[in-house]
Amino acid sequence: RGLRVLLVHLLKARYQPLKHTRSWDLTVLEHRQRLQEFFEESPSLLAERDRLMEKAYRVARLRAANETGLEVSEFPESCEWSFEEVVGD
């Protein structure tokens, strides 16, 4: 769930920059922190990161379209960021 929320906010920030808010930035920071802690506690899941990213992105793309009012086709079909770029260090 956290990865989906994070991806939704990254998509909204990228594709609706004029509506970008501090709240989005805070959500990104919070979810990055949560995910970093999650993967520190469950490092074996890092082996599944590509599958987790693909699954989360499919849902995030649909949610971002719904929340922004943009057509889903305006968002790339596959995630444009690496796992490291999304979750951070």
C-alpha positions in Angstrom: 0.0 0.0 0.0 2.8 2.5 0.9 4.5 2.0 -2.4 1.3 2.7 -4.3 0.6 5.9 -2.3 4.2 7.0 -2.9 3.9 6.3 -6.7 0.6 8.1 -6.9 2.1 11.3 -5.4 5.2 11.1 -7.6 3.0 10.8 -10.6 0.8 13.7 -9.5 3.8 15.9 -8.9 5.3 15.0 -12.3 2.2 15.4 -14.4 0.4 18.2 -12.5 3.3 20.4 -11.4 1.0 23.5 -11.0 -1.1 21.7 -8.5 1.9 20.4 -6.5 1.5 21.0 -2.8 3.6 20.7 0.3 1.2 18.0 1.5 2.3 15.9 -1.5 6.0 16.4 -0.5 5.3 15.4 3.1 3.4 12.3 2.0 6.3 11.3 -0.2 8.8 11.8 2.6 6.6 9.9 5.1 6.1 6.9 2.8 9.7 6.7 1.8 10.6 6.5 5.5 8.1 3.8 6.1 9.2 1.8 3.1 12.9 2.1 4.0 12.0 0.8 7.5 9.9 -2.0 6.1 12.7 -3.2 3.8 15.2 -2.9 6.6 13.0 -5.2 8.7 12.3 -7.6 5.8 15.4 -7.5 3.6 14.4 -10.7 1.9 11.6 -8.8 0.1 14.2 -6.7 -1.7 14.5 -9.7 -4.1 10.9 -9.1 -5.0 11.2 -5.3 -5.5 10.8 -5.4 -9.3 7.5 -7.4 -9.1 6.3 -5.2 -6.2 7.1 -2.0 -8.2 5.2 -3.3 -11.3 2.2 -4.3 -9.3 2.1 -1.1 -7.3 2.6 1.1 -10.4 -0.3 -0.5 -12.2 -2.7 0.6 -9.4 -0.9 3.9 -8.8 -1.3 4.9 -12.5 -5.0 4.3 -12.3 -5.4 6.2 -9.0 -3.3 9.1 -10.3 -5.5 9.4 -13.3 -8.6 9.3 -11.1 -7.2 11.9 -8.7 -5.9 14.3 -11.3 -8.7 13.9 -13.9 -6.1 13.2 -16.5 -6.5 10.3 -18.9 -4.7 7.2 -17.8 -3.0 7.2 -21.2 -1.1 10.4 -20.2 0.9 8.3 -17.7 3.6 5.9 -18.9 2.5 2.3 -19.0 5.6 1.3 -17.0 7.2 3.1 -14.1 9.7 5.7 -15.2 11.7 5.5 -11.9 13.9 2.8 -10.5 13.1 1.3 -7.1 16.0 3.3 -5.6 14.7 6.5 -7.0 11.2 5.9 -5.6 12.1 4.5 -2.2 15.4 6.4 -1.7 18.4 5.3 0.1 
